[in-house]
């Protein structure tokens, strides 16, 4: 009965306390590695990432302005097209009047 009680508190020959200690050490080491990656590996890129985000924002703003300019140009072209149509009709009418309807 004494050996069975000991077996209930061990796994692969280690006690639950030892497993807890090993797990704590592994988690701690993973945290240290994570911090190293964050500050040593990715740290130098933080400013570049900020600049890249700023450039994307500027690019989006420029594209928005270009889109508005294109819409305004489209309106102007449409207006000029209508004006040309009206001039064309007037020219046809004048031509008809000048030629006396003998076309």
C-alpha atoms as an extended CHARMM CRD file, in Angstrom:
* protein
*
       103  EXT
         1         1  UNK       CA              0.0000000000        0.0000000000        0.0000000000  PROA      1               0.0000000000
         2         2  UNK       CA              2.9100000000        2.3760000000        0.6370000000  PROA      2               0.0000000000
         3         3  UNK       CA              4.3690000000        1.9800000000       -2.8860000000  PROA      3               0.0000000000
         4         4  UNK       CA              0.9760000000        2.5650000000       -4.5330000000  PROA      4               0.0000000000
         5         5  UNK       CA              0.6070000000        5.8570000000       -2.6450000000  PROA      5               0.0000000000
         6         6  UNK       CA              3.9870000000        6.9840000000       -3.9540000000  PROA      6               0.0000000000
         7         7  UNK       CA              3.1070000000        5.9780000000       -7.5500000000  PROA      7               0.0000000000
         8         8  UNK       CA             -0.0140000000        8.1570000000       -7.4870000000  PROA      8               0.0000000000
         9         9  UNK       CA              2.1680000000       11.2240000000       -6.9130000000  PROA      9               0.0000000000
        10        10  UNK       CA              4.7880000000       10.5460000000       -9.6320000000  PROA      10              0.0000000000
        11        11  UNK       CA              4.8960000000       10.6040000000      -13.4190000000  PROA      11              0.0000000000
        12        12  UNK       CA              7.8500000000        9.1200000000      -15.3060000000  PROA      12              0.0000000000
        13        13  UNK       CA              9.7340000000        8.8910000000      -12.0480000000  PROA      13              0.0000000000
        14        14  UNK       CA              9.3040000000       12.5740000000      -11.1280000000  PROA      14              0.0000000000
        15        15  UNK       CA              7.0010000000       13.9580000000       -8.4960000000  PROA      15              0.0000000000
        16        16  UNK       CA              4.2910000000       16.4920000000       -9.3000000000  PROA      16              0.0000000000
        17        17  UNK       CA              6.3430000000       19.1840000000       -7.5730000000  PROA      17              0.0000000000
        18        18  UNK       CA              9.3200000000       18.4190000000       -9.8070000000  PROA      18              0.0000000000
        19        19  UNK       CA              7.0630000000       18.5630000000      -12.8890000000  PROA      19              0.0000000000
        20        20  UNK       CA              5.7020000000       21.9050000000      -11.6930000000  PROA      20              0.0000000000
        21        21  UNK       CA              9.2610000000       23.2020000000      -11.2860000000  PROA      21              0.0000000000
        22        22  UNK       CA             10.2580000000       21.9930000000      -14.7620000000  PROA      22              0.0000000000
        23        23  UNK       CA              7.1280000000       23.5510000000      -16.2880000000  PROA      23              0.0000000000
        24        24  UNK       CA              7.8410000000       26.8540000000      -14.5030000000  PROA      24              0.0000000000
        25        25  UNK       CA             11.4340000000       26.8900000000      -15.7860000000  PROA      25              0.0000000000
        26        26  UNK       CA             10.2730000000       26.1330000000      -19.3620000000  PROA      26              0.0000000000
        27        27  UNK       CA              7.6510000000       28.8960000000      -19.2360000000  PROA      27              0.0000000000
        28        28  UNK       CA             10.2100000000       31.3330000000      -17.7970000000  PROA      28              0.0000000000
        29        29  UNK       CA             12.7360000000       30.4800000000      -20.5240000000  PROA      29              0.0000000000
        30        30  UNK       CA             10.0510000000       30.8810000000      -23.2060000000  PROA      30              0.0000000000
        31        31  UNK       CA              9.2840000000       34.3330000000      -21.7720000000  PROA      31              0.0000000000
        32        32  UNK       CA             12.9640000000       35.3050000000      -21.8250000000  PROA      32              0.0000000000
        33        33  UNK       CA             13.3190000000       34.1230000000      -25.4310000000  PROA      33              0.0000000000
        34        34  UNK       CA             10.1390000000       36.0130000000      -26.3520000000  PROA      34              0.0000000000
        35        35  UNK       CA             11.4790000000       39.2370000000      -24.8110000000  PROA      35              0.0000000000
        36        36  UNK       CA             14.8120000000       38.7670000000      -26.5700000000  PROA      36              0.0000000000
        37        37  UNK       CA             13.0250000000       38.4020000000      -29.8860000000  PROA      37              0.0000000000
        38        38  UNK       CA             10.8480000000       41.4190000000      -29.1720000000  PROA      38              0.0000000000
        39        39  UNK       CA             13.6480000000       43.8120000000      -28.2430000000  PROA      39              0.0000000000
        40        40  UNK       CA             16.7480000000       42.3950000000      -29.9360000000  PROA      40              0.0000000000
        41        41  UNK       CA             15.3760000000       40.9280000000      -33.1610000000  PROA      41              0.0000000000
        42        42  UNK       CA             12.2410000000       42.9980000000      -33.8190000000  PROA      42              0.0000000000
        43        43  UNK       CA             13.2420000000       46.1470000000      -31.9030000000  PROA      43              0.0000000000
        44        44  UNK       CA             15.2700000000       47.7010000000      -34.7360000000  PROA      44              0.0000000000
        45        45  UNK       CA             12.3090000000       47.2450000000      -37.0750000000  PROA      45              0.0000000000
        46        46  UNK       CA              9.8380000000       49.1270000000      -34.8570000000  PROA      46              0.0000000000
        47        47  UNK       CA             10.7700000000       52.5380000000      -36.2950000000  PROA      47              0.0000000000
        48        48  UNK       CA             10.7160000000       51.1250000000      -39.8230000000  PROA      48              0.0000000000
        49        49  UNK       CA              7.2570000000       49.6980000000      -39.2110000000  PROA      49              0.0000000000
        50        50  UNK       CA              6.0480000000       53.0800000000      -37.9150000000  PROA      50              0.0000000000
        51        51  UNK       CA              7.4790000000       54.7760000000      -41.0170000000  PROA      51              0.0000000000
        52        52  UNK       CA              5.8540000000       52.1800000000      -43.2430000000  PROA      52              0.0000000000
        53        53  UNK       CA              2.4640000000       52.7280000000      -41.5820000000  PROA      53              0.0000000000
        54        54  UNK       CA              2.8840000000       56.4950000000      -41.9910000000  PROA      54              0.0000000000
        55        55  UNK       CA              3.7460000000       56.0240000000      -45.6660000000  PROA      55              0.0000000000
        56        56  UNK       CA              0.6810000000       53.8200000000      -46.1940000000  PROA      56              0.0000000000
        57        57  UNK       CA             -1.5110000000       56.4910000000      -44.6000000000  PROA      57              0.0000000000
        58        58  UNK       CA              0.0120000000       59.1630000000      -46.8480000000  PROA      58              0.0000000000
        59        59  UNK       CA             -0.4690000000       56.9140000000      -49.8780000000  PROA      59              0.0000000000
        60        60  UNK       CA             -4.1280000000       56.3350000000      -48.9690000000  PROA      60              0.0000000000
        61        61  UNK       CA             -4.6550000000       60.0720000000      -48.5280000000  PROA      61              0.0000000000
        62        62  UNK       CA             -3.0470000000       60.7330000000      -51.9240000000  PROA      62              0.0000000000
        63        63  UNK       CA             -5.1800000000       58.0760000000      -53.5880000000  PROA      63              0.0000000000
        64        64  UNK       CA             -8.3030000000       59.6210000000      -52.0470000000  PROA      64              0.0000000000
        65        65  UNK       CA             -7.2990000000       63.0420000000      -53.4160000000  PROA      65              0.0000000000
        66        66  UNK       CA             -6.6120000000       61.5430000000      -56.8430000000  PROA      66              0.0000000000
        67        67  UNK       CA            -10.0160000000       59.8420000000      -56.8260000000  PROA      67              0.0000000000
        68        68  UNK       CA            -11.7130000000       63.1700000000      -55.9960000000  PROA      68              0.0000000000
        69        69  UNK       CA             -9.7240000000       64.9090000000      -58.7570000000  PROA      69              0.0000000000
        70        70  UNK       CA            -10.7420000000       62.2480000000      -61.2740000000  PROA      70              0.0000000000
        71        71  UNK       CA            -14.3960000000       62.6300000000      -60.2920000000  PROA      71              0.0000000000
        72        72  UNK       CA            -14.1340000000       66.4120000000      -60.7640000000  PROA      72              0.0000000000
        73        73  UNK       CA            -12.4430000000       65.9350000000      -64.1490000000  PROA      73              0.0000000000
        74        74  UNK       CA            -15.1880000000       63.5150000000      -65.1820000000  PROA      74              0.0000000000
        75        75  UNK       CA            -17.8060000000       66.1480000000      -64.3440000000  PROA      75              0.0000000000
        76        76  UNK       CA            -15.9180000000       68.7780000000      -66.3560000000  PROA      76              0.0000000000
        77        77  UNK       CA            -15.5440000000       66.4290000000      -69.3180000000  PROA      77              0.0000000000
        78        78  UNK       CA            -19.2660000000       65.6360000000      -69.1980000000  PROA      78              0.0000000000
        79        79  UNK       CA            -20.0930000000       69.3520000000      -69.1350000000  PROA      79              0.0000000000
        80        80  UNK       CA            -17.7560000000       70.0190000000      -72.0710000000  PROA      80              0.0000000000
        81        81  UNK       CA            -19.3120000000       67.1100000000      -73.9440000000  PROA      81              0.0000000000
        82        82  UNK       CA            -22.7850000000       68.5900000000      -73.4470000000  PROA      82              0.0000000000
        83        83  UNK       CA            -21.5350000000       72.0090000000      -74.5540000000  PROA      83              0.0000000000
        84        84  UNK       CA            -19.9710000000       70.5060000000      -77.6720000000  PROA      84              0.0000000000
        85        85  UNK       CA            -23.2470000000       68.7440000000      -78.4550000000  PROA      85              0.0000000000
        86        86  UNK       CA            -25.1060000000       72.0650000000      -78.1380000000  PROA      86              0.0000000000
        87        87  UNK       CA            -22.5520000000       73.8270000000      -80.3780000000  PROA      87              0.0000000000
        88        88  UNK       CA            -22.8110000000       71.0340000000      -82.9180000000  PROA      88              0.0000000000
        89        89  UNK       CA            -26.5860000000       71.3920000000      -83.0000000000  PROA      89              0.0000000000
        90        90  UNK       CA            -26.3010000000       75.2050000000      -83.4130000000  PROA      90              0.0000000000
        91        91  UNK       CA            -23.7900000000       74.7920000000      -86.2280000000  PROA      91              0.0000000000
        92        92  UNK       CA            -26.1310000000       72.3460000000      -87.9740000000  PROA      92              0.0000000000
        93        93  UNK       CA            -29.0170000000       74.8160000000      -87.5700000000  PROA      93              0.0000000000
        94        94  UNK       CA            -26.8920000000       77.7070000000      -88.9120000000  PROA      94              0.0000000000
        95        95  UNK       CA            -25.6980000000       75.5970000000      -91.8080000000  PROA      95              0.0000000000
        96        96  UNK       CA            -29.2890000000       74.6810000000      -92.5800000000  PROA      96              0.0000000000
        97        97  UNK       CA            -30.3540000000       78.3600000000      -92.4230000000  PROA      97              0.0000000000
        98        98  UNK       CA            -27.4240000000       79.5510000000      -94.5510000000  PROA      98              0.0000000000
        99        99  UNK       CA            -27.9350000000       76.9070000000      -97.1630000000  PROA      99              0.0000000000
       100       100  UNK       CA            -31.6170000000       77.7890000000      -97.1690000000  PROA      100             0.0000000000
       101       101  UNK       CA            -32.7120000000       74.3340000000      -96.4590000000  PROA      101             0.0000000000
       102       102  UNK       CA            -31.2900000000       73.2320000000      -99.8440000000  PROA      102             0.0000000000
       103       103  UNK       CA            -28.9390000000       70.6560000000      -98.6020000000  PROA      103             0.0000000000
